[in-house]
Amino acid sequence: MVKLGLWVRLEAAAGKAEELEAFVKGALPLAQQEPGTVAWFAVKLGPTTFAIFDVFADERGREAHLAGRIAEALMAQAPRLLAAPPVIEKHDVLAAKLG
């Protein structure tokens, strides 16, 4: 059962939308390696706006994700790819249907 989640909004720097899109798509194999990440989605909200949405069974899984390889890679690329720092929102999952 999922109880917690993250919503990470990403705005591409000028001329970097395609690169940012490739980055978020390319993070899927890393998310698949995280045992505490129950579900993970990379989404495109508009021409230059992207988000990562993921859910976890507990705080331990969420914190492991925030300290994991995707977050590390994103923060390393953020100055080059993003127009502003990522907006990271923690939330509680009230109800879910998976699978």
A tleap script that builds the chain and sets N, CA, C and O, in Angstrom:
source leaprc.protein.ff14SB
mol = sequence {
  NMET VAL LYS LEU GLY LEU TRP VAL ARG LEU
  GLU ALA ALA ALA GLY LYS ALA GLU GLU LEU
  GLU ALA PHE VAL LYS GLY ALA LEU PRO LEU
  ALA GLN GLN GLU PRO GLY THR VAL ALA TRP
  PHE ALA VAL LYS LEU GLY PRO THR THR PHE
  ALA ILE PHE ASP VAL PHE ALA ASP GLU ARG
  GLY ARG GLU ALA HIE LEU ALA GLY ARG ILE
  ALA GLU ALA LEU MET ALA GLN ALA PRO ARG
  LEU LEU ALA ALA PRO PRO VAL ILE GLU LYS
  HIE ASP VAL LEU ALA ALA LYS LEU CGLY
}
set mol.1.N position { 0.847 -1.189 0.000 }
set mol.1.CA position { 0.000 0.000 0.000 }
set mol.1.C position { 0.885 1.242 0.000 }
set mol.1.O position { 1.858 1.327 0.750 }
set mol.2.N position { 0.542 2.178 -0.830 }
set mol.2.CA position { 1.305 3.432 -0.869 }
set mol.2.C position { 0.668 4.435 0.089 }
set mol.2.O position { -0.554 4.535 0.200 }
set mol.3.N position { 1.532 5.166 0.769 }
set mol.3.CA position { 1.063 6.139 1.752 }
set mol.3.C position { 1.614 7.536 1.510 }
set mol.3.O position { 1.007 8.531 1.909 }
set mol.4.N position { 2.783 7.605 0.844 }
set mol.4.CA position { 3.474 8.874 0.677 }
set mol.4.C position { 3.895 9.065 -0.771 }
set mol.4.O position { 4.013 8.103 -1.529 }
set mol.5.N position { 4.119 10.320 -1.146 }
set mol.5.CA position { 4.559 10.580 -2.509 }
set mol.5.C position { 5.404 11.825 -2.618 }
set mol.5.O position { 5.613 12.567 -1.658 }
set mol.6.N position { 5.881 12.021 -3.838 }
set mol.6.CA position { 6.629 13.215 -4.212 }
set mol.6.C position { 6.115 13.720 -5.549 }
set mol.6.O position { 5.774 12.937 -6.436 }
set mol.7.N position { 6.065 15.021 -5.678 }
set mol.7.CA position { 5.776 15.684 -6.948 }
set mol.7.C position { 6.923 16.664 -7.152 }
set mol.7.O position { 7.102 17.594 -6.365 }
set mol.8.N position { 7.701 16.451 -8.213 }
set mol.8.CA position { 8.868 17.283 -8.485 }
set mol.8.C position { 8.649 17.978 -9.828 }
set mol.8.O position { 8.658 17.337 -10.879 }
set mol.9.N position { 8.456 19.277 -9.779 }
set mol.9.CA position { 8.198 20.073 -10.981 }
set mol.9.C position { 9.517 20.639 -11.499 }
set mol.9.O position { 10.321 21.175 -10.737 }
set mol.10.N position { 9.725 20.508 -12.818 }
set mol.10.CA position { 10.968 20.912 -13.455 }
set mol.10.C position { 10.668 21.828 -14.631 }
set mol.10.O position { 9.879 21.478 -15.508 }
set mol.11.N position { 11.285 22.986 -14.652 }
set mol.11.CA position { 11.120 23.936 -15.762 }
set mol.11.C position { 12.452 24.018 -16.499 }
set mol.11.O position { 13.483 24.348 -15.912 }
set mol.12.N position { 12.413 23.713 -17.794 }
set mol.12.CA position { 13.637 23.689 -18.597 }
set mol.12.C position { 14.189 25.089 -18.822 }
set mol.12.O position { 13.441 26.051 -19.003 }
set mol.13.N position { 15.505 25.180 -18.808 }
set mol.13.CA position { 16.186 26.423 -19.179 }
set mol.13.C position { 15.968 26.646 -20.669 }
set mol.13.O position { 15.630 25.716 -21.401 }
set mol.14.N position { 16.162 27.877 -21.111 }
set mol.14.CA position { 15.975 28.218 -22.523 }
set mol.14.C position { 16.806 27.281 -23.404 }
set mol.14.O position { 18.009 27.115 -23.203 }
set mol.15.N position { 16.135 26.677 -24.375 }
set mol.15.CA position { 16.808 25.801 -25.320 }
set mol.15.C position { 17.164 24.422 -24.788 }
set mol.15.O position { 17.856 23.665 -25.468 }
set mol.16.N position { 16.705 24.074 -23.581 }
set mol.16.CA position { 17.089 22.798 -22.957 }
set mol.16.C position { 15.919 21.830 -22.766 }
set mol.16.O position { 16.076 20.806 -22.101 }
set mol.17.N position { 14.751 22.136 -23.335 }
set mol.17.CA position { 13.570 21.296 -23.117 }
set mol.17.C position { 13.783 19.863 -23.622 }
set mol.17.O position { 13.424 18.909 -22.932 }
set mol.18.N position { 14.355 19.705 -24.799 }
set mol.18.CA position { 14.564 18.356 -25.338 }
set mol.18.C position { 15.547 17.578 -24.469 }
set mol.18.O position { 15.359 16.385 -24.230 }
set mol.19.N position { 16.575 18.241 -24.005 }
set mol.19.CA position { 17.567 17.578 -23.145 }
set mol.19.C position { 16.957 17.187 -21.803 }
set mol.19.O position { 17.230 16.106 -21.282 }
set mol.20.N position { 16.134 18.066 -21.249 }
set mol.20.CA position { 15.487 17.761 -19.976 }
set mol.20.C position { 14.507 16.606 -20.154 }
set mol.20.O position { 14.428 15.724 -19.298 }
set mol.21.N position { 13.769 16.603 -21.245 }
set mol.21.CA position { 12.845 15.498 -21.520 }
set mol.21.C position { 13.604 14.176 -21.606 }
set mol.21.O position { 13.170 13.176 -21.034 }
set mol.22.N position { 14.709 14.162 -22.299 }
set mol.22.CA position { 15.517 12.947 -22.405 }
set mol.22.C position { 16.044 12.529 -21.036 }
set mol.22.O position { 16.105 11.339 -20.727 }
set mol.23.N position { 16.423 13.501 -20.224 }
set mol.23.CA position { 16.923 13.203 -18.880 }
set mol.23.C position { 15.855 12.506 -18.048 }
set mol.23.O position { 16.124 11.465 -17.448 }
set mol.24.N position { 14.638 13.067 -18.001 }
set mol.24.CA position { 13.605 12.468 -17.147 }
set mol.24.C position { 13.191 11.097 -17.682 }
set mol.24.O position { 12.950 10.181 -16.896 }
set mol.25.N position { 13.106 10.945 -18.985 }
set mol.25.CA position { 12.800 9.625 -19.551 }
set mol.25.C position { 13.897 8.625 -19.202 }
set mol.25.O position { 13.618 7.473 -18.871 }
set mol.26.N position { 15.126 9.069 -19.276 }
set mol.26.CA position { 16.267 8.208 -19.033 }
set mol.26.C position { 16.454 7.801 -17.585 }
set mol.26.O position { 17.268 6.925 -17.291 }
set mol.27.N position { 15.720 8.417 -16.678 }
set mol.27.CA position { 15.841 8.080 -15.255 }
set mol.27.C position { 15.061 6.819 -14.887 }
set mol.27.O position { 15.220 6.304 -13.780 }
set mol.28.N position { 14.230 6.319 -15.782 }
set mol.28.CA position { 13.413 5.149 -15.474 }
set mol.28.C position { 14.225 3.943 -14.988 }
set mol.28.O position { 13.842 3.346 -13.982 }
set mol.29.N position { 15.308 3.556 -15.636 }
set mol.29.CA position { 16.073 2.408 -15.135 }
set mol.29.C position { 16.587 2.597 -13.701 }
set mol.29.O position { 16.686 1.634 -12.939 }
set mol.30.N position { 16.909 3.830 -13.346 }
set mol.30.CA position { 17.345 4.096 -11.966 }
set mol.30.C position { 16.184 3.908 -10.994 }
set mol.30.O position { 16.366 3.339 -9.918 }
set mol.31.N position { 14.998 4.379 -11.362 }
set mol.31.CA position { 13.821 4.223 -10.503 }
set mol.31.C position { 13.473 2.743 -10.341 }
set mol.31.O position { 13.051 2.314 -9.267 }
set mol.32.N position { 13.649 1.975 -11.395 }
set mol.32.CA position { 13.347 0.541 -11.323 }
set mol.32.C position { 14.262 -0.193 -10.352 }
set mol.32.O position { 13.906 -1.267 -9.867 }
set mol.33.N position { 15.412 0.356 -10.066 }
set mol.33.CA position { 16.363 -0.257 -9.137 }
set mol.33.C position { 16.091 0.110 -7.684 }
set mol.33.O position { 16.754 -0.415 -6.789 }
set mol.34.N position { 15.146 0.984 -7.430 }
set mol.34.CA position { 14.847 1.432 -6.062 }
set mol.34.C position { 13.737 0.569 -5.453 }
set mol.34.O position { 12.575 0.710 -5.834 }
set mol.35.N position { 14.071 -0.310 -4.523 }
set mol.35.CA position { 13.037 -1.188 -3.963 }
set mol.35.C position { 11.942 -0.444 -3.200 }
set mol.35.O position { 10.821 -0.945 -3.109 }
set mol.36.N position { 12.230 0.720 -2.656 }
set mol.36.CA position { 11.235 1.470 -1.900 }
set mol.36.C position { 10.332 2.356 -2.741 }
set mol.36.O position { 9.375 2.934 -2.227 }
set mol.37.N position { 10.631 2.470 -4.043 }
set mol.37.CA position { 9.790 3.266 -4.938 }
set mol.37.C position { 8.750 2.337 -5.556 }
set mol.37.O position { 9.078 1.496 -6.393 }
set mol.38.N position { 7.493 2.495 -5.138 }
set mol.38.CA position { 6.420 1.606 -5.573 }
set mol.38.C position { 5.995 1.917 -7.002 }
set mol.38.O position { 5.806 1.005 -7.807 }
set mol.39.N position { 5.846 3.190 -7.318 }
set mol.39.CA position { 5.477 3.616 -8.672 }
set mol.39.C position { 6.200 4.920 -8.966 }
set mol.39.O position { 6.395 5.750 -8.078 }
set mol.40.N position { 6.598 5.093 -10.235 }
set mol.40.CA position { 7.385 6.259 -10.644 }
set mol.40.C position { 6.925 6.688 -12.027 }
set mol.40.O position { 6.775 5.858 -12.924 }
set mol.41.N position { 6.700 7.985 -12.199 }
set mol.41.CA position { 6.236 8.520 -13.474 }
set mol.41.C position { 7.023 9.763 -13.838 }
set mol.41.O position { 7.266 10.619 -12.988 }
set mol.42.N position { 7.422 9.867 -15.097 }
set mol.42.CA position { 7.970 11.105 -15.647 }
set mol.42.C position { 6.891 11.653 -16.566 }
set mol.42.O position { 6.408 10.937 -17.444 }
set mol.43.N position { 6.504 12.909 -16.381 }
set mol.43.CA position { 5.409 13.477 -17.167 }
set mol.43.C position { 5.824 14.811 -17.794 }
set mol.43.O position { 6.702 15.516 -17.296 }
set mol.44.N position { 5.163 15.122 -18.895 }
set mol.44.CA position { 5.372 16.396 -19.576 }
set mol.44.C position { 4.098 17.208 -19.419 }
set mol.44.O position { 3.025 16.783 -19.849 }
set mol.45.N position { 4.217 18.379 -18.800 }
set mol.45.CA position { 3.063 19.237 -18.542 }
set mol.45.C position { 2.871 20.296 -19.613 }
set mol.45.O position { 1.774 20.832 -19.772 }
set mol.46.N position { 3.928 20.596 -20.343 }
set mol.46.CA position { 3.880 21.610 -21.394 }
set mol.46.C position { 5.189 21.588 -22.151 }
set mol.46.O position { 6.031 20.728 -21.887 }
set mol.47.N position { 5.389 22.499 -23.078 }
set mol.47.CA position { 6.585 22.476 -23.920 }
set mol.47.C position { 7.901 22.513 -23.151 }
set mol.47.O position { 8.891 21.934 -23.599 }
set mol.48.N position { 7.926 23.180 -22.006 }
set mol.48.CA position { 9.174 23.292 -21.242 }
set mol.48.C position { 9.019 22.867 -19.782 }
set mol.48.O position { 9.935 23.048 -18.980 }
set mol.49.N position { 7.865 22.306 -19.443 }
set mol.49.CA position { 7.572 21.949 -18.058 }
set mol.49.C position { 7.377 20.445 -17.922 }
set mol.49.O position { 6.589 19.835 -18.645 }
set mol.50.N position { 8.110 19.864 -16.980 }
set mol.50.CA position { 8.087 18.431 -16.749 }
set mol.50.C position { 7.894 18.187 -15.258 }
set mol.50.O position { 8.028 19.102 -14.445 }
set mol.51.N position { 7.581 16.947 -14.912 }
set mol.51.CA position { 7.461 16.587 -13.501 }
set mol.51.C position { 7.804 15.114 -13.333 }
set mol.51.O position { 7.709 14.315 -14.265 }
set mol.52.N position { 8.199 14.792 -12.130 }
set mol.52.CA position { 8.371 13.404 -11.721 }
set mol.52.C position { 7.419 13.196 -10.552 }
set mol.52.O position { 7.421 13.960 -9.587 }
set mol.53.N position { 6.611 12.155 -10.654 }
set mol.53.CA position { 5.646 11.802 -9.616 }
set mol.53.C position { 5.960 10.382 -9.179 }
set mol.53.O position { 6.043 9.480 -10.013 }
set mol.54.N position { 6.133 10.176 -7.891 }
set mol.54.CA position { 6.401 8.832 -7.410 }
set mol.54.C position { 5.748 8.615 -6.055 }
set mol.54.O position { 5.444 9.565 -5.334 }
set mol.55.N position { 5.535 7.326 -5.720 }
set mol.55.CA position { 4.866 6.985 -4.465 }
set mol.55.C position { 5.636 5.887 -3.740 }
set mol.55.O position { 6.381 5.107 -4.334 }
set mol.56.N position { 5.418 5.865 -2.417 }
set mol.56.CA position { 6.192 5.010 -1.525 }
set mol.56.C position { 5.296 4.452 -0.430 }
set mol.56.O position { 4.271 5.042 -0.087 }
set mol.57.N position { 5.693 3.306 0.113 }
set mol.57.CA position { 4.938 2.696 1.210 }
set mol.57.C position { 5.215 3.384 2.537 }
set mol.57.O position { 4.376 3.375 3.438 }
set mol.58.N position { 6.413 3.988 2.652 }
set mol.58.CA position { 6.776 4.591 3.934 }
set mol.58.C position { 7.815 5.700 3.734 }
set mol.58.O position { 8.333 5.907 2.636 }
set mol.59.N position { 8.093 6.391 4.817 }
set mol.59.CA position { 9.038 7.510 4.766 }
set mol.59.C position { 10.446 7.037 4.425 }
set mol.59.O position { 11.206 7.760 3.782 }
set mol.60.N position { 10.786 5.859 4.840 }
set mol.60.CA position { 12.117 5.317 4.539 }
set mol.60.C position { 12.343 5.218 3.025 }
set mol.60.O position { 13.413 5.574 2.531 }
set mol.61.N position { 11.339 4.737 2.295 }
set mol.61.CA position { 11.441 4.638 0.845 }
set mol.61.C position { 11.527 6.007 0.193 }
set mol.61.O position { 12.300 6.209 -0.744 }
set mol.62.N position { 10.732 6.946 0.688 }
set mol.62.CA position { 10.746 8.293 0.120 }
set mol.62.C position { 12.096 8.960 0.354 }
set mol.62.O position { 12.654 9.572 -0.558 }
set mol.63.N position { 12.618 8.847 1.560 }
set mol.63.CA position { 13.910 9.466 1.858 }
set mol.63.C position { 15.046 8.800 1.074 }
set mol.63.O position { 15.983 9.471 0.643 }
set mol.64.N position { 14.958 7.487 0.893 }
set mol.64.CA position { 15.973 6.785 0.091 }
set mol.64.C position { 15.950 7.300 -1.344 }
set mol.64.O position { 17.000 7.461 -1.966 }
set mol.65.N position { 14.770 7.553 -1.861 }
set mol.65.CA position { 14.655 8.083 -3.222 }
set mol.65.C position { 15.252 9.493 -3.301 }
set mol.65.O position { 15.988 9.809 -4.236 }
set mol.66.N position { 14.933 10.325 -2.327 }
set mol.66.CA position { 15.458 11.693 -2.322 }
set mol.66.C position { 16.977 11.732 -2.197 }
set mol.66.O position { 17.613 12.694 -2.626 }
set mol.67.N position { 17.548 10.702 -1.618 }
set mol.67.CA position { 19.004 10.624 -1.473 }
set mol.67.C position { 19.635 9.725 -2.533 }
set mol.67.O position { 20.835 9.456 -2.484 }
set mol.68.N position { 18.834 9.261 -3.488 }
set mol.68.CA position { 19.291 8.276 -4.457 }
set mol.68.C position { 19.923 8.855 -5.711 }
set mol.68.O position { 20.209 10.049 -5.799 }
set mol.69.N position { 20.131 7.974 -6.675 }
set mol.69.CA position { 20.867 8.312 -7.883 }
set mol.69.C position { 20.125 9.281 -8.800 }
set mol.69.O position { 20.763 10.094 -9.469 }
set mol.70.N position { 18.793 9.216 -8.849 }
set mol.70.CA position { 18.048 10.149 -9.698 }
set mol.70.C position { 18.212 11.563 -9.164 }
set mol.70.O position { 18.521 12.487 -9.916 }
set mol.71.N position { 18.004 11.726 -7.864 }
set mol.71.CA position { 18.143 13.056 -7.256 }
set mol.71.C position { 19.566 13.577 -7.424 }
set mol.71.O position { 19.772 14.754 -7.717 }
set mol.72.N position { 20.531 12.712 -7.241 }
set mol.72.CA position { 21.934 13.100 -7.395 }
set mol.72.C position { 22.221 13.574 -8.827 }
set mol.72.O position { 22.865 14.603 -9.034 }
set mol.73.N position { 21.738 12.816 -9.799 }
set mol.73.CA position { 21.955 13.187 -11.199 }
set mol.73.C position { 21.219 14.481 -11.538 }
set mol.73.O position { 21.752 15.333 -12.249 }
set mol.74.N position { 19.994 14.627 -11.031 }
set mol.74.CA position { 19.220 15.842 -11.304 }
set mol.74.C position { 19.918 17.065 -10.737 }
set mol.74.O position { 20.035 18.082 -11.420 }
set mol.75.N position { 20.382 16.983 -9.501 }
set mol.75.CA position { 21.032 18.144 -8.903 }
set mol.75.C position { 22.347 18.476 -9.611 }
set mol.75.O position { 22.737 19.642 -9.668 }
set mol.76.N position { 23.026 17.476 -10.144 }
set mol.76.CA position { 24.259 17.727 -10.890 }
set mol.76.C position { 23.971 18.443 -12.209 }
set mol.76.O position { 24.768 19.266 -12.659 }
set mol.77.N position { 22.832 18.130 -12.828 }
set mol.77.CA position { 22.472 18.715 -14.119 }
set mol.77.C position { 21.606 19.969 -14.003 }
set mol.77.O position { 21.450 20.705 -14.977 }
set mol.78.N position { 21.050 20.213 -12.834 }
set mol.78.CA position { 20.112 21.321 -12.644 }
set mol.78.C position { 20.640 22.671 -13.124 }
set mol.78.O position { 19.914 23.375 -13.826 }
set mol.79.N position { 21.857 23.063 -12.785 }
set mol.79.CA position { 22.317 24.394 -13.227 }
set mol.79.C position { 22.327 24.554 -14.754 }
set mol.79.O position { 22.158 25.659 -15.268 }
set mol.80.N position { 22.520 23.466 -15.456 }
set mol.80.CA position { 22.599 23.516 -16.916 }
set mol.80.C position { 21.234 23.328 -17.583 }
set mol.80.O position { 20.958 23.949 -18.609 }
set mol.81.N position { 20.384 22.480 -17.011 }
set mol.81.CA position { 19.126 22.121 -17.660 }
set mol.81.C position { 17.904 22.900 -17.183 }
set mol.81.O position { 16.934 23.036 -17.928 }
set mol.82.N position { 17.936 23.410 -15.962 }
set mol.82.CA position { 16.733 24.004 -15.375 }
set mol.82.C position { 16.782 25.527 -15.326 }
set mol.82.O position { 17.834 26.131 -15.115 }
set mol.83.N position { 15.605 26.130 -15.528 }
set mol.83.CA position { 15.475 27.581 -15.443 }
set mol.83.C position { 15.437 28.049 -13.988 }
set mol.83.O position { 15.768 29.196 -13.688 }
set mol.84.N position { 15.032 27.152 -13.092 }
set mol.84.CA position { 14.930 27.446 -11.661 }
set mol.84.C position { 15.142 26.133 -10.915 }
set mol.84.O position { 15.038 25.062 -11.514 }
set mol.85.N position { 15.436 26.197 -9.629 }
set mol.85.CA position { 15.585 24.951 -8.877 }
set mol.85.C position { 14.304 24.111 -8.960 }
set mol.85.O position { 13.212 24.664 -9.091 }
set mol.86.N position { 14.429 22.790 -8.886 }
set mol.86.CA position { 13.229 21.947 -8.911 }
set mol.86.C position { 12.332 22.261 -7.720 }
set mol.86.O position { 12.818 22.564 -6.630 }
set mol.87.N position { 11.037 22.186 -7.931 }
set mol.87.CA position { 10.070 22.370 -6.855 }
set mol.87.C position { 9.685 20.976 -6.379 }
set mol.87.O position { 9.033 20.224 -7.103 }
set mol.88.N position { 10.089 20.635 -5.160 }
set mol.88.CA position { 9.864 19.298 -4.618 }
set mol.88.C position { 8.788 19.381 -3.548 }
set mol.88.O position { 8.961 20.044 -2.525 }
set mol.89.N position { 7.674 18.699 -3.798 }
set mol.89.CA position { 6.559 18.701 -2.854 }
set mol.89.C position { 6.337 17.289 -2.332 }
set mol.89.O position { 6.141 16.354 -3.108 }
set mol.90.N position { 6.369 17.143 -1.018 }
set mol.90.CA position { 6.026 15.890 -0.374 }
set mol.90.C position { 4.523 15.892 -0.123 }
set mol.90.O position { 3.943 16.927 0.206 }
set mol.91.N position { 3.892 14.724 -0.281 }
set mol.91.CA position { 2.455 14.647 -0.014 }
set mol.91.C position { 2.097 13.291 0.552 }
set mol.91.O position { 2.862 12.332 0.444 }
set mol.92.N position { 0.927 13.225 1.157 }
set mol.92.CA position { 0.347 11.969 1.638 }
set mol.92.C position { -0.586 11.457 0.557 }
set mol.92.O position { -1.278 12.238 -0.095 }
set mol.93.N position { -0.606 10.159 0.369 }
set mol.93.CA position { -1.529 9.523 -0.583 }
set mol.93.C position { -2.774 9.108 0.208 }
set mol.93.O position { -2.681 8.331 1.158 }
set mol.94.N position { -3.913 9.618 -0.181 }
set mol.94.CA position { -5.154 9.330 0.520 }
set mol.94.C position { -5.818 8.052 0.004 }
set mol.94.O position { -6.445 7.321 0.770 }
set mol.95.N position { -5.679 7.787 -1.287 }
set mol.95.CA position { -6.239 6.585 -1.895 }
set mol.95.C position { -5.463 6.326 -3.181 }
set mol.95.O position { -4.953 7.256 -3.805 }
set mol.96.N position { -5.376 5.056 -3.573 }
set mol.96.CA position { -4.630 4.717 -4.783 }
set mol.96.C position { -5.165 3.445 -5.396 }
set mol.96.O position { -5.700 2.577 -4.706 }
set mol.97.N position { -5.013 3.346 -6.710 }
set mol.97.CA position { -5.276 2.114 -7.449 }
set mol.97.C position { -4.036 1.845 -8.271 }
set mol.97.O position { -3.694 2.635 -9.151 }
set mol.98.N position { -3.365 0.760 -8.005 }
set mol.98.CA position { -2.162 0.381 -8.739 }
set mol.98.C position { -2.440 -0.938 -9.450 }
set mol.98.O position { -3.073 -1.840 -8.900 }
set mol.99.N position { -1.951 -1.029 -10.685 }
set mol.99.CA position { -2.072 -2.281 -11.423 }
set mol.99.C position { -3.404 -2.591 -11.972 }
set mol.99.O position { -3.584 -3.629 -12.607 }
savepdb mol mol.pdb
quit
